[in-house]
Amino acid sequence: MFLHPAIAAAALALAVALALPSARVQATVDQQGVQRLGPLPFFDRSAPWTDVEEIVVTAASGGNHPDGHGVLIRFIDRTTVATQDLPVRNGGDRYFYELTRKWHAQAVGAPH
């Protein structure tokens, strides 16, 4: 038994629409802070470095982390951004850790 073509097309369109937002989820980290893109635009959040509570090295495995480390950024509202399940672009986790600690220290006026 096959579905009516219109129902099948609607089901396919719905499946595609539900899958697209997940492709949008990412975080961009720069000197200004952390910009998190959610599945839909109203979930987007930007946080300056002054909103970061801590930056720590975590254990990570897999091809995205050849050195065995990941980085976790925890914000004062207790939300987090982690590289554990994501590849770090433009350098490895160690470089990312050092750079984010530097930017955070500059923002809060602490020595890095």
C-alpha positions as CSV (number, residue, x, y, z in Angstrom):
1,M,0.0,0.0,0.0
2,F,1.4,3.3,-1.1
3,L,0.4,6.7,0.1
4,H,-1.4,9.1,-2.1
5,P,1.2,11.2,-4.0
6,A,0.1,14.4,-2.3
7,I,0.4,13.0,1.1
8,A,3.8,11.5,0.3
9,A,5.0,14.9,-1.0
10,A,3.7,16.7,2.1
11,A,5.4,14.2,4.4
12,L,8.7,14.6,2.5
13,A,8.4,18.4,2.7
14,L,7.8,18.2,6.4
15,A,10.8,16.0,6.9
16,V,13.0,18.3,5.0
17,A,11.7,21.4,6.8
18,L,12.4,19.7,10.2
19,A,15.9,18.6,9.2
20,L,17.1,22.0,7.9
21,P,17.2,23.9,11.2
22,S,19.8,21.4,12.6
23,A,22.2,22.4,9.8
24,R,22.1,25.9,11.1
25,V,23.2,25.1,14.7
26,Q,26.8,26.4,15.3
27,A,28.8,28.7,17.4
28,T,31.3,31.4,16.3
29,V,33.9,32.5,18.7
30,D,35.9,35.7,18.2
31,Q,37.3,38.7,20.1
32,Q,33.8,40.0,20.8
33,G,32.6,36.8,22.4
34,V,30.5,33.8,21.5
35,Q,27.7,33.9,18.9
36,R,25.5,30.8,19.1
37,L,23.1,30.1,16.2
38,G,20.2,28.0,17.2
39,P,17.9,25.9,15.0
40,L,15.8,28.9,14.3
41,P,16.7,32.6,14.4
42,F,14.8,33.4,17.6
43,F,17.1,30.9,19.4
44,D,20.3,32.8,18.5
45,R,22.3,34.2,21.3
46,S,25.4,36.4,21.5
47,A,27.4,36.6,24.7
48,P,30.4,38.9,25.4
49,W,33.5,37.5,27.1
50,T,32.3,39.2,30.3
51,D,29.4,36.7,30.4
52,V,31.9,33.7,30.5
53,E,32.4,32.1,33.9
54,E,35.1,29.6,33.0
55,I,36.9,28.0,30.1
56,V,38.3,24.5,30.7
57,V,40.0,21.7,28.9
58,T,38.0,18.5,28.7
59,A,38.7,15.0,27.6
60,A,37.6,14.3,24.0
61,S,38.2,11.5,21.5
62,G,37.7,10.9,17.8
63,G,39.1,12.2,14.6
64,N,38.1,15.8,15.4
65,H,40.4,15.8,18.5
66,P,43.7,14.1,17.7
67,D,45.3,15.5,20.9
68,G,42.6,14.0,23.0
69,H,41.3,17.4,24.3
70,G,38.2,19.5,23.9
71,V,37.2,22.9,25.3
72,L,34.2,23.8,27.4
73,I,33.1,27.4,27.7
74,R,30.6,27.9,30.6
75,F,28.6,31.1,30.9
76,I,27.3,32.8,34.0
77,D,23.8,31.6,33.2
78,R,25.2,28.0,33.3
79,T,24.8,27.4,29.6
80,T,27.8,25.9,27.8
81,V,29.5,25.6,24.4
82,A,31.8,22.7,24.0
83,T,34.1,21.4,21.2
84,Q,33.8,17.8,22.3
85,D,31.5,16.7,19.5
86,L,32.6,19.3,17.0
87,P,35.7,20.0,14.9
88,V,37.6,23.2,15.7
89,R,38.4,25.2,12.6
90,N,41.5,27.3,12.1
91,G,43.6,25.5,14.6
92,G,43.3,22.7,17.2
93,D,41.7,22.5,20.6
94,R,44.9,23.6,22.4
95,Y,45.1,26.8,20.3
96,F,41.4,27.4,20.7
97,Y,41.8,27.1,24.5
98,E,44.7,29.5,24.7
99,L,43.0,32.0,22.4
100,T,39.7,32.0,24.2
101,R,41.4,32.4,27.6
102,K,43.3,35.3,26.2
103,W,40.2,37.0,24.8
104,H,38.3,36.4,28.1
105,A,41.2,37.8,30.2
106,Q,41.4,40.9,28.0
107,A,37.6,41.4,28.4
108,V,37.6,41.1,32.1
109,G,40.9,43.0,32.6
110,A,42.7,40.0,34.1
111,P,46.2,38.9,33.2
112,H,46.2,35.9,30.9
